[in-house]
Amino acid sequence: MTKSLTRGLTTIAAVFTLSAGLAACGSQTKATAKPAAKAKIKLVVGKKTLSEQKITITKKETVMQAMQKHYQVKVKKGFITSINGHQQDPATQTYWMYRVNGKMAAKGANQLTVKKGDQITWTLAATK
């Protein structure tokens, strides 16, 4: 009977220790989680700024995903053709183009990952 009691107490102690250890691991993961990163998106039509907002981005979020999350966007063949009702017009060679931190983007919006602090400017203007 003593062996049985000792075995039972040992099992209870092991379960308690394991539970406490798992609980500590879970709270530690939450405490060390990184805060969400911020970026800024600006919309310009011609020379008029329509919108400028700070956004929260997730890890590996593309420019396209950020745009679809924060604006009404229409896409055709991988290109943004309309943002919040402002459509590009091939007849007048007016297209949406974007810059990241003041430089023309070298990749499509669905290929470029937004980074912390990025300033993305979308401009609807005639190309030459």
Stockholm file with secondary structure:
# STOCKHOLM 1.0

chainA/1-128         MTKSLTRGLTTIAAVFTLSAGLAACGSQTKATAKPAAKAKIKLVVGKKTLSEQKITITKKETVMQAMQKHYQVKVKKGFITSINGHQQDPATQTYWMYRVNGKMAAKGANQLTVKKGDQITWTLAATK
#=GR chainA/1-128 SS CHHHHHHHHHHHHHHHHHHHHHHHHHHHHHHTCCCCEEEEEEEEETTEEEEEEEEEECTTCBHHHHHHHHSCEEEETTEEEEETTEECBGGGTEEEEEEETTEECSSCTTTCBCCTTCEEEEEEEECC
#=GC SS_cons         CHHHHHHHHHHHHHHHHHHHHHHHHHHHHHHTCCCCEEEEEEEEETTEEEEEEEEEECTTCBHHHHHHHHSCEEEETTEEEEETTEECBGGGTEEEEEEETTEECSSCTTTCBCCTTCEEEEEEEECC
//
